[in-house]
């Protein structure tokens, strides 16, 4: 019997189309990247502005910087005492979006439609794209096209103030946690593709320590708040168990 491939389609509803107006690059531990990689990362990094006085997570941003600087990732992911969990999820969602965008930016020369004609995580897992609006039925696309669709989709979510409010006192929507879970589920797929298809290239670029640290931070956060179903984590299960033993 041959290897059975599991297909994952994306059917979640979203709001697509609007570009983020304010851009700031949040690069964590970029010192391990090559000069060429840093240039590429700075060019591709996109996010909602975090430094404006109206942004509710400004103080949380400072807390993240401080705890990450201590090197204790388990402490860095915990909800600070007295803080609102939705605000904590929001500011971290922006950070993890940036991290994955930065990491993938170092591989765009190698992750091409010719080299990666489908978005896979090894021989058993293939991901197909749908956004629930412009593309309602999951379609097979190349890995770089999938990531392009994904980053544009996440950007549109972050830019939608009805989903990620930036003004003081503005409420989060009732489905906010579901939106965050969908974002994290899809960001995980980029990590899964990188590890299965491009890890040797990461090693040759001497970026494996940076990749592993970012992934550990990502997984510790998702496990802390139950953001990704265990079945979705299967492509990297052995690696995850070495980070967060069950």
Buried (B, 14 or more C-beta within 10 A) or exposed (E): EEEEEEEBEBEBEBBBBEEBEBEBBBBBEEEBBEEEBBEBBEEBBBBBBBEEEEBBBEEBBEBBEEBBEEEEBEEBBBBEEEBBEBBBBBBBBBBBBBBBBBBBBBBBEBBEEEEBBBBBBBEEBBBBBBBBBEBEEBBBBBBBBBBBBBBBBBBBBBBBEEBBBBEEEEEBBEEBBEBBBBBBBBBBBBBBBBBBBBBEBBEEBEBBEBBBBBBBBBBBBBBBBEBBEEEBBBBBEEBBEEBBEE
